[in-house]
Amino acid sequence: MSILFEWVLPYIVLILFLGGLIHRMSVWIHVPVPFKLTVFPSPDTTRGAIADLAKEALGLRSLWRGKKGLWFISWLFHISLALILIGHIVGISFLGQQFVVLGVTPEQSERLSILLGTYAGIAVLIGLMLLLIRRLCSQRMRFISSFGDYLVLILLLGIAGSGMYMRLFDHVTYIEVARYLKGIFSIHPVPPPSSSAFLLHFTFVQLLLLYFPSSKLMHSCGIFFSRWLITRPYERQLIFNERAGSDSLRSERHRTLKYIRNTNRKAS
C-alpha cells in the first residue's frame, strides 16, 4: 500500500491531471466563433490587450466593479495562493536559498522563505474560511452551491491546514521534499519524508489535481481564453465562402450555433 500511494499514485494523478487539462482547453480552442465578441472600449494593440488581461487576472477588476467586500476576500485568497505556489516551486528548487542573491546569508534566506510562506499560508486560510462562511451563511449562496463547490473548499482547506501544521510543528525540511519530488520526476522514486502531515498534505494535493479538470477551478485557465476573446485587437472569425448565397450562410450559421450549444452542454 505504501508503494501504491507514495510511488505509483502520483504518476496516475499527473497523467490524468495533464490529460484532463489539455482536453478541456482543446475543446475551448476548437469552438468556432461566428460573430465578433470584442466589446467597446477594447484595446487596439496586442500590448494593450495583454495589459487588460493582466489587470483582470491580477486585480480581479470585474469583481471590484461589482461587490467590493467579495472582491477583497477573493483577491486575498487568489494572491496568497499564487504566492504559495510560486514559493513552493522556487523554495523547493533552491532549497530555501533563493534570497541569497539579495546579499543575505543562506540561514537568513531560509528563515525569510519560511516566514513569507507562513504569512501566505495564514492569508490563504483566512480567505478560504471567509469564502466558506459566506457560502454557508448566505441563503442565496447555499441555493446555487453544488457539492463540487464545497468539495473544492474542503480540499483547499485540507491542503492549507496540513501545510501549516507541517510548517509549524513537523518541520519537514526542503531537502527531504526536494529529494522525494526529484525522485518522482526523474522516475527514480525514493521514500517520502517520514511525516504524517506531509503524506496528508500530499494526498489532498493529489485529490485536488484529480478533480481540477472537471471543476470550476478551470476558471484559472478559462479567464485567459474569455478575456482574450473580448479584448484582442483582431478577430478570430469563421471564414465563410464568399460565393455562397444567403441560404447557405444561414444554414452554416445554424450548424455553428448548434455545435456551440452541444459543446457547452458537454463541457458543463
Secondary structure, 3 states (H helix, E strand, C coil): CHHHHHHHHHHHHHHHHHHHHHHHHHHHHHCCCCCCCCCCCCCCCHHHHHHHHHHHHHHCHHHHHHCHHHHHHHHHHHHHHHHHHHHHHHHHHHCCCHHHHHCCCHHHHHHHHHHHHHHHHHHHHHHHHHHHHHHHHCHHHHHHCCHHHHHHHHHHHHHHHHHHHHHHHHCCCHHHHHHHHHHHHCCCCCCCCCCHHHHHHHHHHHHHHHHHHHCHHHHHHHHHHHHHHHHCCCCCCCCCCCCCCHHHHHHHHHHHHHHHHHHHHHHC
